[in-house]
Amino acid sequence: CMPHGTARIADIYKVASEATLGGMLKPQPRPMVCVAERPTDPLAWTAMARTVSAGDPEVDLASAADASLGLSEDGWWSTRFIHSVSKSRTDKIGCRYVSTLQDPLRKQVLDHYRNR
């Protein structure tokens, strides 16, 4: 269960396509990290997805598997996969809270997003 009642920066969710406003190419749920809370937007918050199959070392941030974060395989955080996640679907089926990134990983992931 999400700790704050709303998605916060650095929270990781397992997000399915139907929980995003624009849908996703691949429908199966994937880890996404909240990179912008968008408090004045009633509909959505911004997430950056993590891929295990489509990583590009030139532009993506390598991400080691970490069971404590719900990341079962090595992958990449990618600014190529930015999604708007429905606030009304957050922490429900299709968008479950998993964990929250801690520093130094939190800073690395957020810097990767901000410096895109």
KAPE-V120128 format. One record per residue. N is the residue number from 1. RES is the residue in one letter. D_LAST is the distance of its C-alpha to the last C-alpha in whole Angstrom. Layout:
# KAPE-V120128
n=N res=RES d_last=D_LAST
n=N res=RES d_last=D_LAST
This chain:
# KAPE-V120128
n=1 res=C d_last=30
n=2 res=M d_last=27
n=3 res=P d_last=28
n=4 res=H d_last=28
n=5 res=G d_last=29
n=6 res=T d_last=25
n=7 res=A d_last=22
n=8 res=R d_last=20
n=9 res=I d_last=17
n=10 res=A d_last=17
n=11 res=D d_last=19
n=12 res=I d_last=19
n=13 res=Y d_last=21
n=14 res=K d_last=23
n=15 res=V d_last=22
n=16 res=A d_last=24
n=17 res=S d_last=23
n=18 res=E d_last=26
n=19 res=A d_last=24
n=20 res=T d_last=21
n=21 res=L d_last=22
n=22 res=G d_last=21
n=23 res=G d_last=22
n=24 res=M d_last=20
n=25 res=L d_last=21
n=26 res=K d_last=23
n=27 res=P d_last=25
n=28 res=Q d_last=25
n=29 res=P d_last=24
n=30 res=R d_last=21
n=31 res=P d_last=19
n=32 res=M d_last=16
n=33 res=V d_last=15
n=34 res=C d_last=15
n=35 res=V d_last=12
n=36 res=A d_last=14
n=37 res=E d_last=18
n=38 res=R d_last=18
n=39 res=P d_last=22
n=40 res=T d_last=23
n=41 res=D d_last=22
n=42 res=P d_last=25
n=43 res=L d_last=24
n=44 res=A d_last=21
n=45 res=W d_last=18
n=46 res=T d_last=14
n=47 res=A d_last=14
n=48 res=M d_last=11
n=49 res=A d_last=14
n=50 res=R d_last=15
n=51 res=T d_last=17
n=52 res=V d_last=20
n=53 res=S d_last=20
n=54 res=A d_last=18
n=55 res=G d_last=15
n=56 res=D d_last=14
n=57 res=P d_last=14
n=58 res=E d_last=12
n=59 res=V d_last=9
n=60 res=D d_last=10
n=61 res=L d_last=11
n=62 res=A d_last=15
n=63 res=S d_last=17
n=64 res=A d_last=20
n=65 res=A d_last=23
n=66 res=D d_last=24
n=67 res=A d_last=27
n=68 res=S d_last=27
n=69 res=L d_last=23
n=70 res=G d_last=25
n=71 res=L d_last=23
n=72 res=S d_last=26
n=73 res=E d_last=24
n=74 res=D d_last=21
n=75 res=G d_last=18
n=76 res=W d_last=14
n=77 res=W d_last=12
n=78 res=S d_last=10
n=79 res=T d_last=7
n=80 res=R d_last=9
n=81 res=F d_last=12
n=82 res=I d_last=11
n=83 res=H d_last=15
n=84 res=S d_last=17
n=85 res=V d_last=19
n=86 res=S d_last=23
n=87 res=K d_last=24
n=88 res=S d_last=28
n=89 res=R d_last=27
n=90 res=T d_last=25
n=91 res=D d_last=27
n=92 res=K d_last=30
n=93 res=I d_last=30
n=94 res=G d_last=27
n=95 res=C d_last=25
n=96 res=R d_last=26
n=97 res=Y d_last=25
n=98 res=V d_last=25
n=99 res=S d_last=24
n=100 res=T d_last=21
n=101 res=L d_last=19
n=102 res=Q d_last=21
n=103 res=D d_last=20
n=104 res=P d_last=19
n=105 res=L d_last=17
n=106 res=R d_last=16
n=107 res=K d_last=14
n=108 res=Q d_last=12
n=109 res=V d_last=11
n=110 res=L d_last=10
n=111 res=D d_last=8
n=112 res=H d_last=6
n=113 res=Y d_last=6
n=114 res=R d_last=6
n=115 res=N d_last=4
n=116 res=R d_last=0
